[in-house]
Amino acid sequence: MSKTKRKQTTTKTAKRTTTKAAPAEAKALRTASKQARLIEMLHQPEGVTIDEIVKTLDWQAHTVRGAISGALKKKLGLTIESEKIDGRGRVYRVAE
């Protein structure tokens, strides 16, 4: 059996330090983006359902739920409340 010698490789990597911006210091949203339209819809006093968002933004339901939990709640720090309304279903809105 012959052993092959492997060349030892070293990689130089700089340590990356990333800092999350506080929600108040978040980037300004583009007004024409789908995310901005979603936030606008959620600011309505009567709120909005997932189905209404799906029809308006042409997204799938799982994309809407992911945007609400990930981009709006976690990244932008918005407080989203949901309420079940008879005849309409679950309604989401930004808490004031």
VOLUM-320861 format. One line per field, with one value per residue (C-alpha): residue number from 1; residue in three letters; y, x, z; chain. Coordinates in steps of 0.02 Angstrom, whole numbers, padded with zeros to 5 digits. Layout:
i	c(NUM / ...)
aa	c(ALA / ...)
y	c(Y / ...)
x	c(X / ...)
z	c(Z / ...)
ch	c(A / ...)
This chain:
i	c(1 / 2 / 3 / 4 / 5 / 6 / 7 / 8 / 9 / 10 / 11 / 12 / 13 / 14 / 15 / 16 / 17 / 18 / 19 / 20 / 21 / 22 / 23 / 24 / 25 / 26 / 27 / 28 / 29 / 30 / 31 / 32 / 33 / 34 / 35 / 36 / 37 / 38 / 39 / 40 / 41 / 42 / 43 / 44 / 45 / 46 / 47 / 48 / 49 / 50 / 51 / 52 / 53 / 54 / 55 / 56 / 57 / 58 / 59 / 60 / 61 / 62 / 63 / 64 / 65 / 66 / 67 / 68 / 69 / 70 / 71 / 72 / 73 / 74 / 75 / 76 / 77 / 78 / 79 / 80 / 81 / 82 / 83 / 84 / 85 / 86 / 87 / 88 / 89 / 90 / 91 / 92 / 93 / 94 / 95 / 96)
aa	c(MET / SER / LYS / THR / LYS / ARG / LYS / GLN / THR / THR / THR / LYS / THR / ALA / LYS / ARG / THR / THR / THR / LYS / ALA / ALA / PRO / ALA / GLU / ALA / LYS / ALA / LEU / ARG / THR / ALA / SER / LYS / GLN / ALA / ARG / LEU / ILE / GLU / MET / LEU / HIS / GLN / PRO / GLU / GLY / VAL / THR / ILE / ASP / GLU / ILE / VAL / LYS / THR / LEU / ASP / TRP / GLN / ALA / HIS / THR / VAL / ARG / GLY / ALA / ILE / SER / GLY / ALA / LEU / LYS / LYS / LYS / LEU / GLY / LEU / THR / ILE / GLU / SER / GLU / LYS / ILE / ASP / GLY / ARG / GLY / ARG / VAL / TYR / ARG / VAL / ALA / GLU)
y	c(00000 / 00167 / 00320 / 00480 / 00638 / 00773 / 00950 / 01047 / 01198 / 01349 / 01478 / 01650 / 01713 / 01878 / 01876 / 01950 / 02055 / 02097 / 02206 / 02209 / 02379 / 02422 / 02423 / 02613 / 02624 / 02502 / 02549 / 02656 / 02550 / 02577 / 02638 / 02534 / 02368 / 02224 / 02231 / 02414 / 02373 / 02232 / 02352 / 02477 / 02344 / 02292 / 02471 / 02474 / 02482 / 02336 / 02231 / 02109 / 01921 / 01807 / 01775 / 01962 / 01983 / 01834 / 01907 / 02083 / 02041 / 01883 / 01785 / 01612 / 01597 / 01527 / 01675 / 01797 / 01708 / 01705 / 01890 / 01934 / 01831 / 01858 / 02026 / 02124 / 02052 / 02001 / 02119 / 02276 / 02250 / 02280 / 02210 / 02114 / 02061 / 01935 / 01909 / 01781 / 01864 / 01765 / 01760 / 01833 / 01720 / 01771 / 01955 / 02031 / 02212 / 02316 / 02352 / 02537)
x	c(00000 / 00065 / 00020 / -00002 / 00054 / -00077 / -00030 / -00073 / -00176 / -00201 / -00332 / -00325 / -00493 / -00527 / -00644 / -00808 / -00898 / -01074 / -01184 / -01370 / -01446 / -01575 / -01752 / -01758 / -01598 / -01658 / -01641 / -01775 / -01899 / -01932 / -02111 / -02149 / -02087 / -02201 / -02137 / -02186 / -02358 / -02375 / -02334 / -02458 / -02594 / -02556 / -02573 / -02758 / -02867 / -02974 / -02817 / -02791 / -02804 / -02674 / -02791 / -02809 / -02620 / -02597 / -02718 / -02645 / -02459 / -02470 / -02374 / -02404 / -02473 / -02312 / -02216 / -02335 / -02317 / -02128 / -02121 / -02227 / -02125 / -01952 / -01940 / -02070 / -02058 / -01876 / -01784 / -01891 / -01951 / -02135 / -02264 / -02393 / -02552 / -02676 / -02857 / -02984 / -03143 / -03301 / -03340 / -03172 / -03041 / -02876 / -02838 / -02666 / -02620 / -02476 / -02501 / -02507)
z	c(00000 / -00045 / 00048 / -00047 / 00032 / 00037 / 00018 / 00172 / 00131 / 00236 / 00208 / 00273 / 00324 / 00402 / 00548 / 00497 / 00621 / 00578 / 00681 / 00664 / 00644 / 00774 / 00705 / 00715 / 00612 / 00479 / 00297 / 00221 / 00125 / -00058 / -00073 / -00227 / -00158 / -00113 / 00066 / 00078 / 00007 / 00136 / 00278 / 00208 / 00204 / 00383 / 00444 / 00396 / 00553 / 00493 / 00459 / 00318 / 00295 / 00217 / 00070 / 00036 / 00039 / -00077 / -00205 / -00196 / -00199 / -00304 / -00172 / -00102 / 00074 / 00148 / 00076 / 00160 / 00328 / 00308 / 00266 / 00417 / 00539 / 00464 / 00379 / 00477 / 00652 / 00664 / 00547 / 00558 / 00736 / 00699 / 00818 / 00718 / 00804 / 00740 / 00783 / 00726 / 00662 / 00625 / 00439 / 00390 / 00469 / 00546 / 00523 / 00543 / 00580 / 00647 / 00832 / 00865)
ch	c(A / A / A / A / A / A / A / A / A / A / A / A / A / A / A / A / A / A / A / A / A / A / A / A / A / A / A / A / A / A / A / A / A / A / A / A / A / A / A / A / A / A / A / A / A / A / A / A / A / A / A / A / A / A / A / A / A / A / A / A / A / A / A / A / A / A / A / A / A / A / A / A / A / A / A / A / A / A / A / A / A / A / A / A / A / A / A / A / A / A / A / A / A / A / A / A)
